[in-house]
Amino acid sequence: MSELTLLTTESTPVVAPTHITVDSNPFRVVVDPEMRQRLRAGLLQLIDHHDQRLADFFANGQLALDSYKEYIELFARSLRETMETPQGVAWLLESAGFNVAEEDINLEPEWRWKEVPTPEPVPEKTTPVNEAH
């Protein structure tokens, strides 16, 4: 993780939580506004870092770019390759307030979808037609 250099941004500083553990209820972690803000701030720092590194490579003549399309493709590749590593996921976890050893990071977590029952159709209300006046 020491190879990442964080850039300062003009955003509100994020305070690491002291009351959350890795084993916390995932539902509460997903919907907790503070957690979402920390995760968002970490992602923005990661995006800024990758953007700056690509700009540096281009400015130093190390990277050739022919179009914005190519830049965006390389940018997406850079983010994807980072997040496919234990170091990248560990950095994101740390930015969200968790301290997890790289060897404990699951790079292939399972989606555990639940069956959601289909709601019963609501019968249409019919209005009686008054045939006689």
C-alpha positions as CSV (number, residue, x, y, z in Angstrom):
1,M,0.0,0.0,0.0
2,S,2.9,2.4,0.4
3,E,3.1,2.8,-3.4
4,L,-0.1,4.8,-3.4
5,T,0.2,8.5,-3.0
6,L,-2.9,10.2,-1.8
7,L,-3.7,13.6,-3.2
8,T,-5.4,16.2,-1.1
9,T,-8.8,17.3,-2.2
10,E,-11.1,20.1,-1.1
11,S,-13.6,17.7,0.4
12,T,-14.7,17.3,4.0
13,P,-12.2,15.2,5.9
14,V,-13.4,11.7,6.8
15,V,-13.0,10.5,10.4
16,A,-12.3,6.8,10.8
17,P,-14.9,5.0,12.8
18,T,-14.1,3.5,16.1
19,H,-17.3,1.6,16.7
20,I,-17.5,-0.6,13.6
21,T,-15.8,-4.0,13.1
22,V,-15.3,-6.0,10.0
23,D,-17.9,-8.5,11.3
24,S,-20.6,-5.8,11.7
25,N,-24.0,-6.4,10.2
26,P,-23.5,-5.9,6.4
27,F,-27.0,-4.5,6.0
28,R,-26.2,-1.7,8.5
29,V,-22.9,-1.1,6.8
30,V,-24.5,-0.8,3.3
31,V,-27.2,1.7,4.4
32,D,-25.2,3.6,7.1
33,P,-24.8,7.2,5.7
34,E,-21.4,7.7,7.5
35,M,-20.1,4.4,6.0
36,R,-21.3,5.4,2.6
37,Q,-19.6,8.8,2.9
38,R,-16.3,7.2,4.0
39,L,-16.5,4.7,1.1
40,R,-17.3,7.5,-1.3
41,A,-14.4,9.6,-0.1
42,G,-12.0,6.7,-0.4
43,L,-13.3,6.0,-4.0
44,L,-12.8,9.7,-4.9
45,Q,-9.3,9.6,-3.5
46,L,-8.6,6.5,-5.5
47,I,-10.0,8.1,-8.7
48,D,-7.9,11.3,-8.1
49,H,-4.8,9.2,-7.6
50,H,-5.3,7.2,-10.8
51,D,-6.1,10.4,-12.7
52,Q,-3.0,12.1,-11.5
53,R,-0.7,9.1,-12.2
54,L,-2.0,8.9,-15.8
55,A,-1.5,12.6,-16.2
56,D,2.0,12.3,-14.9
57,F,2.8,9.4,-17.2
58,F,1.5,11.4,-20.2
59,A,3.3,14.6,-19.2
60,N,6.6,12.8,-18.8
61,G,6.2,11.3,-22.2
62,Q,5.9,7.7,-20.8
63,L,2.3,7.3,-22.1
64,A,0.8,7.9,-25.5
65,L,-2.8,8.8,-25.7
66,D,-4.7,9.3,-29.0
67,S,-8.1,10.2,-27.6
68,Y,-10.3,10.8,-24.6
69,K,-11.8,7.4,-25.3
70,E,-8.4,5.7,-24.9
71,Y,-7.7,7.7,-21.7
72,I,-11.0,6.5,-20.2
73,E,-10.3,2.9,-21.2
74,L,-6.9,3.1,-19.6
75,F,-8.3,4.8,-16.6
76,A,-11.0,2.1,-16.2
77,R,-8.3,-0.6,-16.6
78,S,-6.1,1.0,-14.0
79,L,-8.9,1.1,-11.5
80,R,-10.0,-2.5,-12.3
81,E,-6.4,-3.8,-11.9
82,T,-6.0,-2.0,-8.6
83,M,-9.2,-3.3,-7.2
84,E,-8.4,-6.9,-8.3
85,T,-5.5,-6.9,-5.8
86,P,-5.5,-7.5,-2.1
87,Q,-3.5,-4.2,-1.7
88,G,-6.2,-2.2,-3.6
89,V,-9.1,-3.7,-1.6
90,A,-7.1,-3.3,1.7
91,W,-6.6,0.4,0.8
92,L,-10.3,0.9,0.2
93,L,-11.2,-1.0,3.4
94,E,-8.8,1.2,5.3
95,S,-10.3,4.4,3.8
96,A,-13.7,3.2,5.1
97,G,-12.2,2.7,8.6
98,F,-11.4,-1.0,8.6
99,N,-8.0,-2.6,9.2
100,V,-7.9,-5.9,7.5
101,A,-4.8,-8.0,6.7
102,E,-4.3,-8.5,3.0
103,E,-4.2,-12.2,3.4
104,D,-7.8,-12.0,4.9
105,I,-9.2,-10.2,1.9
106,N,-11.6,-12.2,-0.3
107,L,-11.1,-11.1,-4.0
108,E,-14.0,-13.3,-5.1
109,P,-16.8,-12.8,-2.7
110,E,-20.0,-14.6,-3.6
111,W,-23.2,-12.7,-4.4
112,R,-25.7,-14.2,-2.0
113,W,-29.0,-13.3,-3.7
114,K,-32.2,-14.1,-1.9
115,E,-35.4,-15.3,-3.5
116,V,-37.9,-12.5,-3.2
117,P,-41.5,-13.7,-3.4
118,T,-43.5,-12.3,-6.2
119,P,-46.3,-10.2,-4.9
120,E,-49.8,-11.4,-5.5
121,P,-51.5,-9.5,-8.2
122,V,-54.1,-7.0,-7.0
123,P,-57.5,-7.7,-8.5
124,E,-58.8,-4.8,-10.5
125,K,-61.7,-3.0,-9.0
126,T,-64.7,-2.9,-11.3
127,T,-67.3,-0.2,-11.1
128,P,-70.8,-1.5,-11.5
129,V,-72.4,-0.1,-14.6
130,N,-75.8,1.4,-13.9
131,E,-77.7,0.3,-16.9
132,A,-81.1,1.8,-15.9
133,H,-81.7,5.4,-15.1
